[in-house]
Amino acid sequence: MKLHTISGLKLFQAAILSMLFGLLSLPLLAQPVPQEPRSEGAIEVLHVQGNVWLIAGAGGNIAVQAGEQGIILVDTGAQEYSEEVIAAIASISDRPIRYIINTSMAEQHVGGNAQIASLPGGSTSGATRGARIAVIAQENVLFGMSVARGPDGEQVYPQESWPTEGYFEPHRSQVFNDEAIDIYHMPNAYSNGDSVVYFRGSNVMVSGDIFTTTNLPLINPLMGGSLQGTIAALDHMLEITVAGDFAEGGTYIIPGHGYIADEAELVEYRDMAYIIRDRIQHLVREEEASLEEVIAARPVLGWESRYSNPGWTVDMFIEALYEEFTAQ
């Protein structure tokens, strides 16, 4: 198994670049950023297929791959659900957790990192076997979490929650529980550090916030997100997924939020992103429309009632994207 880590020099250089990026982004602070939907109700555990399960209801969706060697988690949910998530993992397997993979630095996907990664030996049953749990993420997640500060200058993410292994290649792979696992960096989609995880043998993909069944594309321009990056990521995902009979089943996709989907639903979401992009691009570049005029033209017509919600309304979505299309 290949493990790629960041040298001290590279970490220092990238951290400086990350802080400089933050300073350069100060004029964008008025832009809205998506507030992820809060899950309500009891935690649910669902078998997806193969070695992969879904834990739903803990903020962001959590994927669990379990086998003889132990457990891999993709994301850890919101912090307040950590105890319930640990109990849910134990209901799937009593093997120790060996790896956590974070798809981004969104709070509802990394909130449980500190508590879950500190389990003795990664065991959900109290055994003290094995080494510390490795937390894997694209390097920009590590940089972003380490420098993130709140309004009073306080550190947003405790050091115990930071990734311990930052990968920097476009693609990282490893084998665990006799299953090949691919981790793909999808740059500038929700953020500049997004990862999509594909469990080859189980034929299950975990998308993080690049794809949801509950929202318009979640794009955070302050962290390098863009609609064009999201479209590129969705296209890449469709190059990997395979439809089953009559376009049903085949590769199952665990979205960042919402229900388990398949390729047909991913195609529908990708096509929506293309149509919205073309409409806004025409209004801005051909009609030279102002932000107010773009909003009034309703370029998201056809998806407003399904995807608009208080934390990420149509107007917020358009406002976050407007500068992307006005930049030459």
N, C-alpha and C positions, 0 to 999 in steps of 0.2 A: 504494500500500500504506500503510495507516494504522499508525503505530507509536505506542503509548501509553506514556509514561514517567512516573515519579513525581517530582514536584517535591521540592526539598530540604526544604521545610517539611513536606510530607506525609510524607516518609521519616522525618524526625525525630520527628514526632508519632506515627506508627505504630510506630516503634521503641520509644518510651517506653511505648505501650500494650502492645506485645508483652512488654516486660520486666515490666510490672505484671501482665500475665496470668500470666507465669511465677511471680511471687511469690504470686499468689492461688491458684495450682495446687499449692503446696507440700503441703497436706494429702492430695493424691491420690498422692503419690510411692510409696505402698505398692501402688498398682494395677499389675497386670502389663501389659506392653506387648508387642506381637507381635514375635517374632524371625523375620525373613523367611527362607524356606527357601533354603538354599544350593544352587546348581546345581552339578552334578558332571559331569565328562566334557568332551568336546571342544566347542568353539564350533561352532554350526551356523548356516548362512545359508539361509533359506527364502524363496522368492518367495511373497507372500501373494496379491495380485492388483493389477492396475493398476501404479502407480508405487511400490508399497510392498513392502518386504522386512522380514523378521524376523531379528534376530540373537539366538539363544537360547544359553544356557549361560554367560552372563557375569554371573551374579547375577540381577538383574531383567531382564526382556525389554526389548529395544531395537528400536524401529521405525526404518526408514530409508526416506525418500522421496527418490528420485533422478531427475534429469532434466537438461535442457540447462543450466539456471541453476545447478545445483549440488545440494547435499544438505541435507536437514533430518533431524536425529536427534530422536527422542522418547526421552529418557532416555539415560544413558551407561553403565549397568551398575556393577558394583563396581570399586573402584579397582585391585585386583590383576589385572584382566583388560584393562586399557586397551590395552596393546600388541596383544593378540590382537584386540580390537575394532577398532582402527585398521586392522589387516590385513584383517579381514572386510569393513570398509567399502570398502577399496580393491578388493576382489574384486567388489563390486557396481558401483562407478563410480570413475573417476579424477578426477571433478569435485571442486572444493573444497567443504568443509562450510561452509554459510552460517549456519545456525541450529541451536541446540539448544533443545528444549522440555523442561522438567522437569515431570513429573506430580505430584511431591511432593518433600519433602526427605528421603525414606527413603534410607539409605546405599547400598543396592543399585540405586538409580535415579539418584543424583547423584555416585557415587564417582569416575566417570571424567571429570567436568566439567573439572577443572583441567588434566589432561594433554591431553584432546582439544581443548578450547577454545584451547589454546596452540599448536596446529599452525600453522605459517607460512601465513598466508592461508587457513587451513582446508583446505589441500591434503593429501591422503593420499599423494601421489607426490613431495612435496618442493618443489613449485613455490611461489613466494612471491608469489601474486597475491591481490587482494581485501583487504577489511578484516578486522578482528578478528571472530571468530565471536560472534554475539549469542546470549546464553543467556536464554531467556524462561521466566518462571514466574509464577504468581499471587503477588501481593506478599507474602503471609504466608510463602511459602517463602523469599524474600529476607530478611525480618525474622528468621525462625526460624534460618536458617543463620548469620546475622551475629551472633546473640547466644548460640548454642549453646555450652555449655562442658562439658568433661568433669569427672570427679570431683575432679581436682586443679586445676580452674580453667583448663585449657588449652583453646584454641579447637578445636572439633571439626572445623569445615570451614574450610580455608584460603581467604583472600579470593579467590584465583584461581578457586575453584570456585563462587562466588556468582553468581546470575543478574545479568545486566547490564540487563535490561528486566523490570520488575515490572508486570504489568497488574492493574487493580483492578475492571474492569467484570465483569458476569456472563458476558459473551461477547465474545471478541476474534476477529477474522477477518483473513485476508490471502490473497493469491494468490501462489503460487510454483510454478515449473515448469508454468504454465498450469493449475493446479489450485487450487480454493478450499479453504482449510483453516480449520476452525472450532476454537477452543479455548474450552471451557466450564469455568467455575469451578463445582465441586461442593462447596459448603461443608460442613464438619463430617461428612465421611464417614470415610476413613482419618484425615484430619487437617483442619485449617482452611484448607489451601492446595492442595487437590487440583484437578487439571485433567484433563479428558478431551479428547482430540484426535481430530477426525474429518476424514479426507481424503475430500472429497465425490466427486471424479471416480473415485477408486479404490474408493470405498465400503468403506473400512477405518476402524475405530475403535480407538483405543489407550486403554485404561482405567486404566493405572497400578494401584495396589493396591486400588482400589475393587472390582475384580472379578478373581478368580483362579480357576483350575481345580484348585488344590492345597490350598486352606485354607478354613476358616471365615472370614467377613469379617474382614479385618485392620483393627482399630480401635485407634487410639492416643488414649485419653482425655486424656493429658497434652498432646497437641497439638491438642485440640479435636475429636477424632473421636467418632462416636456411631453406634449402630445405626440410629437414625431418619434421620440424615443419609445413611448408606449406602443405606438403602431409597429415599430421595428421589432420590439420584444414580442408582441402578439404574433407577428409573422414568423418569427423564429420558433415560437412555441408550436405553431401549426406545421412547421417542417418536421417536428418530432412526433406529434400525436398521430394516431391512426384510428380511423373510424371502424366500428364493428359492422355487423350485418345491418343493411338498410340504414346506414349512417347512425346507428344507435350503439351505445357501449364502446368497446374498444379501449382506448386510453381514457382513464378517468382523471379529472382535474379537480384538485382541492383548491378552491379559490381563497384569497385572503379573508373574505367574508362571504357568507351565503352557503348555498347548498352544493353538493357534489355535481359537477357538470361533465359533459363529454365534448368531443371535437365540434359537433354541430353547434353547440352553444358558444364555444370559443369563436367559431367562424362568424356567428351573428354579432358577437361583441366587437370583433375586429372590424367587420364591415361598418358597424355603427361609428367606430372611431374614424375610419376613412371618410365617411360621408360628412361627419361633423367637421373634420379638418378641412375638407374641400369647400364646404359652405362658408366657414369663417375665413379661410384664405381668400376666397373670391370677394367677400365683403370688405376685407381689409386692404387687399392689394389691388383689386380691380375697381371697387366702388369707393375706396379710400374712406370707409366708414369709421366713425368714432366708436369708442367703447359703448356709449349709450345707444348708438344706432345699431351696432351689432347685437346687443341684447334685445333691442326692440324688434329686430328681424327674426328672432326665435330660430337660430340655426340648429337647436337641439329638438325641434318639433318632431314628434314621433316617439320620443323616449322620455319626455319631461315627466309624465305621470308615473312611469315605472321607476325611474332612477333618481329623481330629485328628492333630497331629504334635508332636514334642517341643518345638518352638519356640513353638507356639501350640495348646495342648491345649484340650479342651472346658472343663475347669475354669478355665483362665486366661481363656478367652473370656467365660465367665459372670461371673467375678469382675470383669473389666474393665467389664462392662455393668451390674452390679448397681446401682451408684449412679445411673446414668442413669434407672432405673426407680423408685428410691426418692425421687428428687427430685420435689417437687410444684411 
